[in-house]
Amino acid sequence: MVKIDNIELPDFPLLLAPMEDVSDPPFRALCKEQGADVVYTEFISSEGLIRDAAKSVMKLDIYEKERPVGIQIFGANLDSMLQTVDIVQESKPDIIDINFGCPVKKVVCKGAGAGILKDIDLMVSLTKEMVKRTHLPITVKTRLGWDHNSIRIVEVAERLQDVGCKAISIHGRTRAQMYKGEADWRPIAEVKNNHRMHIPVFGNGDVDSPERAVEMRDDYGLDGAMIGRASIGNPWFFKEVKHYFKTGEHLSPVGIEERVDAARRHLQMSIDWKGEKLGVFETRRHYTNYFKGIPHFKEYRTKLVTSDESVDVFKALDEILEVFGNYEFS
Ligand SMILES: Cc1cc2nc3c(=O)[nH]c(=O)nc-3n(C[C@H](O)[C@H](O)[C@H](O)COP(=O)(O)O)c2cc1C
């Protein structure tokens, strides 16, 4: 069994990665239903939160059905991060996760996200003070290092553990790599093999098939897998991996009916959460992935992503089921 502080998880848990504009409550709910063991919110700006920016505050919404859930925050200023911890714990998440891995320029240039990989002392002291501030478990998500020449993740992980971090998720790329090349899981395995490490070490980056998840578990010996892109438009990925763990066999591809049903529910949950206008608008980005591979789909795709009223989107989904009811996904 794997434990994040007092949170008990099954062997080799599957974690839904924090993803900006993707990991919102409706998407997290769908992934949870399909077997995600822990879900995270997208990253939330500490500076936005302490200024009560409505967009940041809305990202704090979590629901009972998705527990255990982690709220992820980013920032580089100690005072702001501590105030953020106070605000975040009011929402009663199970975990507060610190983003020390975002490679995007506007975050990095303020010393936050992966920017902090240039100042490991600050990374450790921020974590230490945040741990002291709350009774909730603090976890960290980070990358291997700033660039190829500065990979010190074994030492970094140990220092984070020593100041009270309760789990670490490591994306097997450096900041310099952004999303290029292949994720390298070897340094993550080195972290796990450090005999002083006792907190869970989760691997992240390029887990895009059940076989790769097995590889991460068996060949690299990590404690669990954090899954990002493979789940976008495919919340069934968690179920697929778990089925493969159990049986060594692949599930048959999800059929059109289940996809349409997921898209409908996704839209409805988004409307319930954000209201008609935003709900319709922000669910658009998911449809392409739900229906990827269907030939001659353009007309329907256009309806899904240009209709402003939910009744028209629901109508288009009914039509898709009617027209492509016999389509078999591979
Ligand atoms: C659209 C998108 C948004 C992301 N947003 C975040 C984020 O808010 N916080 C974070 O820690 N990582 C974020 N990431 C990185 C992912 O959590 C993950 O580390 C990365 O995609 C590698 O995992 P994967 O190969 O399973 O996708 C994002 C990635 C994508 C594709």
The ligand as a Gaussian input file, in Angstrom:
#p B3LYP/6-31G(d) Opt

LIG

0 1
 C       -2.420000      21.272000     -21.189000
 C       -1.431000      21.028000     -20.093000
 C       -1.495000      21.800000     -18.945000
 C       -0.596000      21.579000     -17.881000
 N       -0.739000      22.293000     -16.729000
 C        0.014000      21.957000     -15.645000
 C       -0.242000      22.528000     -14.360000
 O       -1.159000      23.351000     -14.180000
 N        0.556000      22.137000     -13.322000
 C        1.565000      21.221000     -13.480000
 O        2.238000      20.884000     -12.500000
 N        1.812000      20.674000     -14.676000
 C        1.057000      20.993000     -15.731000
 N        1.253000      20.337000     -16.913000
 C        2.262000      19.272000     -16.997000
 C        1.628000      17.911000     -16.687000
 O        1.126000      17.877000     -15.370000
 C        2.656000      16.781000     -16.865000
 O        3.740000      17.004000     -16.000000
 C        3.180000      16.689000     -18.286000
 O        2.150000      16.830000     -19.241000
 C        3.908000      15.353000     -18.525000
 O        3.062000      14.270000     -18.291000
 P        2.309000      13.469000     -19.496000
 O        3.386000      13.017000     -20.448000
 O        1.612000      12.331000     -18.809000
 O        1.389000      14.448000     -20.138000
 C        0.410000      20.584000     -17.987000
 C        0.474000      19.835000     -19.169000
 C       -0.428000      20.025000     -20.207000
 C       -0.331000      19.181000     -21.435000

